[in-house]
Amino acid sequence: MLPAKLFLPLAFIGLAGASPQTPISSGTGDVLYFTPGYGACGWRNTSDQAVGSVSLTTYESWPGNSICGKNLTITDPANNETVWVIIADNFVEDDQAGPHDVQVPKKVFQKMAPVTAGVIPNANWSIS
């Protein structure tokens, strides 16, 4: 068996050539609604504000928390309704929300579809 100190330099070989990840700046996914509060960006938001939440995958693709405060444009392809929100939070992907989904407050959701729809499928979104 080799001493542990021989393995330490080998552990860093893969990191030396690692390139920075390109931020995810657009996608197609479902739009869901959420209740804003104290978000990942460190701001306390309310349901009356035009704020949005992106997946943890999208959020972490941006260095630091530089995604915070960016514009998120969302278009429902079924009716071409478009909304604009400020990114203020993230969510963990699960069986309800995937890595390409976005979330907005009910007040914003209603500008694209009735809340009773629960979800707006295949919406296009971009971050700027």
N, C-alpha and C positions, 0 to 999 in steps of 0.2 A: 504494500500500500504506500502511495506517495504522500509526503507531508502536505498538509492543507495549504501552506504558503505557496506551493507550486501551482495550485489551482487558482489563486486569487488573480494573477495577471491574465489568465485565460478568460476569466469572467468578464473582463472589460474589453476584450477584443471586439466583440460585437457592437459595443457602444461607441468605439472610436470612429467608426465610419457612418454612424447614424445621421441621417439628414432630417432637418425639421419637417414636421408634417404640414401639408398644405391645408389651410383652413377650409372647412366645408362652407361654401357660400351660396349654394342653391340646392334645391331638391324637389321631389314630389312625394307627398305623403298625406296622411289624414290630418285634418284640423279638428282639435278637440277643445272643449272649454274647461277652464280652471278658475279657481278663486285665488287671485293674487294676495300676497301678504309680504312678509319679509323674505325677499328672494336671494338667490345665489350672488347677485351683483351687490348686495349689501344695502339695498333700498327697500323701504316699506312702501308698498303699492296697494292701491285699492281697485275694486272692480269697476270704478268709474274711469279709470285711466286706460289709455290705449297702450298696454304693455303686452309682451308676449314671452313665452317660454319655449326654449328649444331643447332637444334631447341632450343628455349628458355627452353623447358621442360628438354632436355638433359643437357644443359648448367647449369641450376639452380640445377640439381641433384648433382652436384659436389660442395663441400664446397668452399666458397669464389669464386675466379675465377681460381681455381686450374686445371681446364680443359685446360686452355690456354697453348699452347705449346706442348700439348700431340699429339701423332701420331694418325691419323685417317686413317685406312686401309679400302678401299672400293673395293668390287669385284662385277663385273657385272656377274650374273649367266648365262646369255645368251651366253657369249663368254669367260668366265673365265678371262677376263682382270682385273688386279688389279692395283690400284694407291694408293699412300701414300701421305698424306698432313699433314700439321701442323694446329691444330685448332687455329683460330685467331678471330672468330666472332660467333655470333648467329643470329637467325632470329625468328620472331614471327610467330607462326603457323596461317595459314588462309586457305581459300579454295584452294589455290595453293600449299601450303607446309604444311605437317603434322608433328606431333611430332617425327616420326621415320625417317623423310627425312633428307638428308644432301645436302650441296651445295658446289660446287667447281668452280673455274674460267673456262672459255671456253677452255683455253689451256689444262687444266687437263681433262675436260669433253671429249675432242676430242681424248684422249688416249683410251677411252672406247667405244665411239660411236660418230657419226657425230652430230654436233651442231643442224642440222636440225631435229634430233630426238626430241629435246626439253626436253626430260626426259628419264632417264634410270629406268625402273620399277623394283621393288623387288630386289634391290641390297643389299648385305650383308655388314655390316660395323662393325668395332670394334675400340675401343679406347685403346691405351696402352701408 
